[in-house]
Amino acid sequence: MRAIALIAGLLLSTSAVAAPAERKDVGEIMQALGMSNLAGSAIGPLLAQLPGMQDQDAAGMACASTQVSRLMGEQFQQGIADAFGDDGAQLVAEWKQFLATPAGTDMARTFRATAAAAAAGKEPADPGVDEATKRKIADFMGKPAFQRFMQAFNDNEPPADFSQRIVDVLQRECKIALDPEQIS
């Protein structure tokens, strides 16, 4: 009887440790790093090229841009959460713990500045981070939490039905009708 209780306790403690990441938690990391709207600046020009979008007024284009940016952000977040697998909650906890440190704050600030500069087509400014902080950031960047996040971000592919999701959200939220075959 005692062995059964021990095994049950072990199984319960293991399942509590191994848990997938939540999309919203990945979104918080992306927000801290300035990565939550990376696609946003590119959406408008891409949408304007789609047949059926050329006739839209500014309000229609703004609605479409907002909705598609939101959908893409959610897709990136979910893709990263899925790629983290069963230990995603632990990886997210490591990210949050690091971001709460002075080195994590500096890394996040540097990421945000780099993302803003890239969106504006400019070179990022020197982040002004001291050598000791750079070492702490480099140490975190060598850890699985950082490596797996970046790999998942870079490898993120939209699902097969993503074009249909875009069409559906544009129809529902913006009253814009598009053919999913026109979106690639």
Rosetta blueprint (number, residue, H / E / L):
1 M L
2 R H
3 A H
4 I H
5 A H
6 L H
7 I H
8 A H
9 G H
10 L H
11 L H
12 L H
13 S H
14 T H
15 S H
16 A H
17 V H
18 A L
19 A L
20 P L
21 A L
22 E L
23 R H
24 K H
25 D H
26 V H
27 G H
28 E H
29 I H
30 M H
31 Q H
32 A H
33 L L
34 G L
35 M L
36 S L
37 N L
38 L L
39 A L
40 G H
41 S H
42 A H
43 I H
44 G H
45 P H
46 L H
47 L H
48 A H
49 Q L
50 L L
51 P L
52 G L
53 M L
54 Q L
55 D L
56 Q L
57 D L
58 A H
59 A H
60 G H
61 M H
62 A H
63 C H
64 A H
65 S H
66 T H
67 Q H
68 V H
69 S H
70 R H
71 L H
72 M H
73 G H
74 E H
75 Q H
76 F H
77 Q H
78 Q H
79 G H
80 I H
81 A H
82 D H
83 A H
84 F H
85 G H
86 D H
87 D H
88 G H
89 A H
90 Q H
91 L H
92 V H
93 A H
94 E H
95 W H
96 K H
97 Q H
98 F H
99 L H
100 A L
101 T L
102 P H
103 A H
104 G H
105 T H
106 D H
107 M H
108 A H
109 R H
110 T H
111 F H
112 R H
113 A H
114 T H
115 A H
116 A H
117 A H
118 A H
119 A H
120 A L
121 G L
122 K L
123 E L
124 P L
125 A L
126 D L
127 P L
128 G L
129 V L
130 D L
131 E H
132 A H
133 T H
134 K H
135 R H
136 K H
137 I H
138 A H
139 D H
140 F H
141 M H
142 G L
143 K L
144 P H
145 A H
146 F H
147 Q H
148 R H
149 F H
150 M H
151 Q H
152 A H
153 F H
154 N H
155 D H
156 N L
157 E L
158 P L
159 P L
160 A L
161 D L
162 F H
163 S H
164 Q H
165 R H
166 I H
167 V H
168 D H
169 V H
170 L H
171 Q H
172 R H
173 E H
174 C H
175 K L
176 I L
177 A L
178 L L
179 D L
180 P H
181 E H
182 Q H
183 I L
184 S L
